[in-house]
Amino acid sequence: MIDEDAHPLTARIAQRLRDAEIGCEIVNLVPTPTAVLRRDRIVVILALTLLTVLAWGYLLWLSADMRMGGMDMTGLRMIPSGMGLMMPADMPWRAMEFSFVFAMWTVMMVGMMTPSAAPMILMYARVGRQTQAHGRPLAATVWFATGYFLVWAAFALFATLVQWAFERTALLDSAMTSTSNLLGGLVFVAAGTYQWTRVKDL
């Protein structure tokens, strides 16, 4: 906390916010050498880049495995495992298949969303270094980023359940392609409507 007696204007502003029942906290940003901030930035960027590359590498591996050109897939469905696993199309999902599909969705979310979250994670690392000069700001940044990953994993679980439901009701075929023009149209309209709402800004 900053010494409010040494900064009367800051103290007055904080007091007015508190009087208005607006929660606030005054922090003292510790002067930090530029080299330390640059090092933190490089570490975070390299970690996020490596994570994104690994995620897209896994997805490309799955994509190559699921193409398997020349094979007769009649009556079978591919499991996105990267190992050429197949099951009869009319057989219900097993725990192994659910796990592989969930992993696919989770890795896809990480690969797509990590670049967009990178600026916020970098900002958090910088502020963490300036407010915790003698603490462990990079460890705190890892926990902050983990929050993003948990939200993405929750969405991946939802997407897996939706995919399972669509497949059980024959709205998706063994190649995960929609079998219903109505479903495709509704998804298209829903995606377009979403772009006009404020939900995407949350």
C-alpha positions in Angstrom: 0.0 0.0 0.0 1.1 3.5 -0.7 1.6 6.1 2.1 -1.6 8.2 1.8 -0.1 11.0 3.9 2.6 11.5 1.3 0.1 11.6 -1.6 -2.9 13.6 -0.4 -4.6 13.9 -3.8 -4.5 10.1 -4.2 -5.8 9.7 -0.7 -8.8 12.1 -1.4 -9.7 10.3 -4.6 -9.6 6.9 -2.8 -11.7 8.2 0.0 -14.4 9.5 -2.4 -14.5 6.1 -4.1 -14.9 4.4 -0.7 -17.6 6.9 0.3 -19.4 6.0 -2.9 -19.1 2.3 -1.8 -16.8 1.5 -4.7 -14.1 -0.9 -3.7 -10.6 0.3 -4.4 -7.1 -0.4 -3.4 -4.0 1.9 -3.8 -0.9 0.1 -4.8 2.6 1.3 -5.0 4.3 0.3 -8.2 7.9 -0.5 -7.3 10.4 0.8 -9.8 11.6 -2.2 -11.6 14.7 -2.4 -13.9 13.8 -2.5 -17.6 16.0 -5.6 -18.0 13.9 -7.5 -15.5 10.6 -6.6 -17.2 12.0 -7.5 -20.6 13.2 -10.9 -19.2 9.7 -11.6 -17.8 8.1 -10.6 -21.1 10.4 -12.9 -23.1 9.8 -15.9 -20.7 6.0 -15.4 -20.9 6.0 -15.0 -24.7 8.1 -18.0 -25.2 5.9 -20.1 -22.9 2.7 -19.1 -24.6 4.2 -19.5 -28.1 5.4 -23.0 -27.2 2.0 -23.9 -25.8 0.3 -22.6 -29.0 2.7 -24.5 -31.3 2.2 -27.7 -29.4 -1.6 -27.4 -29.5 -1.6 -26.8 -33.3 0.9 -29.5 -33.8 -1.4 -32.0 -32.0 -4.4 -30.8 -34.1 -2.5 -31.2 -37.3 -1.5 -34.7 -36.2 -5.1 -35.6 -35.5 -6.2 -34.1 -38.9 -3.7 -36.2 -40.8 -4.7 -39.3 -38.9 -8.4 -38.8 -39.5 -8.0 -38.3 -43.3 -6.5 -41.7 -43.8 -7.1 -41.5 -47.6 -8.3 -44.6 -49.4 -9.9 -46.4 -46.5 -13.5 -47.5 -46.6 -15.2 -45.9 -43.6 -18.6 -47.3 -44.2 -20.3 -48.2 -40.9 -17.3 -46.9 -38.9 -16.4 -43.6 -37.1 -13.0 -42.3 -36.4 -11.9 -41.5 -32.9 -9.7 -38.4 -32.8 -6.8 -40.2 -31.1 -4.0 -39.9 -33.6 -3.7 -43.7 -33.6 -6.2 -44.6 -36.3 -8.8 -45.9 -33.8 -12.2 -46.6 -35.2 -15.5 -47.9 -33.8 -18.8 -49.1 -35.3 -20.9 -46.1 -36.1 -23.9 -47.4 -34.3 -22.0 -48.2 -31.1 -22.5 -45.7 -28.2 -19.5 -43.7 -27.0 -17.2 -45.3 -24.5 -15.2 -43.4 -21.8 -12.1 -43.7 -24.0 -13.7 -42.0 -27.0 -15.3 -39.3 -24.8 -11.8 -38.6 -23.3 -10.2 -38.3 -26.8 -12.9 -36.0 -28.1 -12.7 -33.9 -24.9 -8.9 -33.7 -25.4 -9.4 -32.6 -29.0 -11.8 -29.8 -28.0 -9.6 -28.6 -25.1 -6.4 -28.5 -27.2 -8.3 -26.7 -30.0 -9.5 -24.1 -27.5 -6.0 -23.6 -26.2 -4.5 -23.3 -29.7 -7.1 -20.7 -30.8 -7.5 -18.7 -27.7 -4.0 -18.4 -26.2 -2.8 -15.8 -28.7 -5.8 -13.5 -27.9 -5.2 -13.9 -24.2 -1.5 -13.2 -24.4 -1.7 -9.4 -24.1 -3.7 -9.7 -20.8 -1.3 -12.3 -19.4 1.7 -10.2 -20.3 0.1 -7.2 -18.6 -0.6 -9.2 -15.5 3.0 -10.4 -15.4 4.3 -6.8 -15.7 2.0 -5.5 -12.9 2.8 -8.5 -10.8 6.5 -7.7 -11.1 6.0 -4.1 -10.2 3.8 -4.8 -7.2 5.7 -7.9 -5.9 9.4 -7.0 -6.5 10.5 -9.6 -4.0 7.7 -12.1 -4.5 7.1 -14.7 -7.2 5.3 -12.7 -10.0 5.8 -15.4 -12.7 4.3 -18.0 -10.5 1.3 -15.7 -10.0 1.1 -15.3 -13.7 0.9 -19.0 -14.2 -2.0 -19.2 -11.9 -3.7 -16.3 -13.7 -3.2 -18.1 -17.0 -4.6 -21.3 -15.5 -7.8 -19.5 -14.9 -8.2 -18.9 -18.7 -7.3 -22.6 -19.4 -10.0 -23.8 -16.9 -12.6 -21.7 -18.6 -11.6 -23.0 -22.0 -11.6 -26.6 -20.6 -15.2 -26.0 -19.3 -16.3 -24.9 -22.8 -14.5 -27.9 -24.3 -16.5 -30.2 -22.0 -19.7 -28.5 -23.1 -18.8 -28.8 -26.8 -18.0 -32.5 -26.3 -21.4 -33.1 -24.7 -23.1 -31.3 -27.6 -21.2 -33.3 -30.1 -22.1 -36.5 -28.3 -25.8 -35.5 -28.2 -25.8 -34.6 -31.9 -24.2 -37.9 -32.9 -26.6 -39.9 -30.8 -29.5 -38.2 -32.5 -27.9 -38.8 -35.9 -27.5 -35.1 -36.5 -23.8 -35.7 -37.1 -22.4 -38.5 -39.2 -19.2 -40.6 -38.6 -17.1 -37.9 -40.2 -18.5 -35.3 -37.7 -20.4 -33.6 -40.6 -23.9 -32.3 -40.1 -26.7 -34.5 -41.7 -29.3 -31.8 -41.3 -29.6 -28.7 -43.4 -31.8 -27.2 -40.7 -29.2 -27.7 -38.0 -26.5 -26.1 -40.2 -28.7 -23.1 -40.9 -29.6 -22.7 -37.2 -25.9 -22.8 -36.3 -25.1 -20.2 -39.0 -27.9 -17.9 -37.8 -26.8 -18.3 -34.2 -23.2 -17.5 -35.0 -24.3 -14.4 -37.0 -26.6 -13.2 -34.2 -23.8 -13.6 -31.6 -21.7 -11.1 -33.6 -24.4 -8.5 -33.0 -24.7 -9.0 -29.2 -22.7 -7.6 -26.4 -22.0 -11.1 -25.0 -18.9 -11.4 -27.1 -17.4 -8.4 -25.4 -17.7 -9.9 -21.9 
